[in-house]
Amino acid sequence: MMRDLDPEDARAIVDPALRITVDAVRCYKGYVVQPTGDGIFALFGAPARHEDHPHLGWHRPPHRANR
């Protein structure tokens, strides 16, 4: 689907989804290492360790539960 779009049009679709994903990672105390084009590379438990990171990384954010 994306390969048939102009780069600007593809970006207009991907960027809002990336913003939602980054917000969710930060909400659950994760760390966004870098964007990967149409996704992100995120870590939970690094660089700062939190005892509940495994739990936070596993569960879907409540604001995305019904989508």
N, C-alpha and C positions, 0 to 999 in steps of 0.2 A: 504494500500500500504506500509506504513512504517513498519508495524509489520513484514513483510516478509523480511526486510533488516537487515543486520548486523548493530550494533550500529554505527560503523565507517562510513558505507555507508549512513546511515540516516543522520548523522551529516554533511556529505559532501553536502547533499541536503539542509538541514535546515539552516546551518550557513550563506551562502551567502544571503538568504532571510532575515534572522534576521539582518544582517549588513545593508541591504538596508532599512529595517524598522526603525532601530535605527537612521540611518542618516536622514531619513525623519522626524522623531520626533524632532531631534535636529535642523534641518533646520527650522522648524516651532516653535522654542522656547519652545518645550516640554521638559519634564523631564522623563527619563527612570528610573522607580522605581526599577524594577527587571526583570530579565528574568523569563519566566514561562515554561521552557522546550522547546516547539516549538513555543513560542510567547514571547511577552513582556507585562509588565504592565507599562503604561505611563500615565502621567498627563499633562494636559495643564492648565495653570493658577496657578500652584504650583511648587515649593515653592515660586517662585517670580511671582507676578501678572503682567500681561500685558493686556492692554485694548483690544487688538485684539485676545486674545487666543481663544475665541469661534469660531471666523472666521478661525483661523489657524488650529484648531483641526478638523474642519468640512471638509475643502477642501483637496482634494488629491494633493500631490506635483506635480508640473508641469512635472518633469522628469518621473513620473509614469502615466501620463494622457493617454498615447496612448497604454498602456499595458493591 
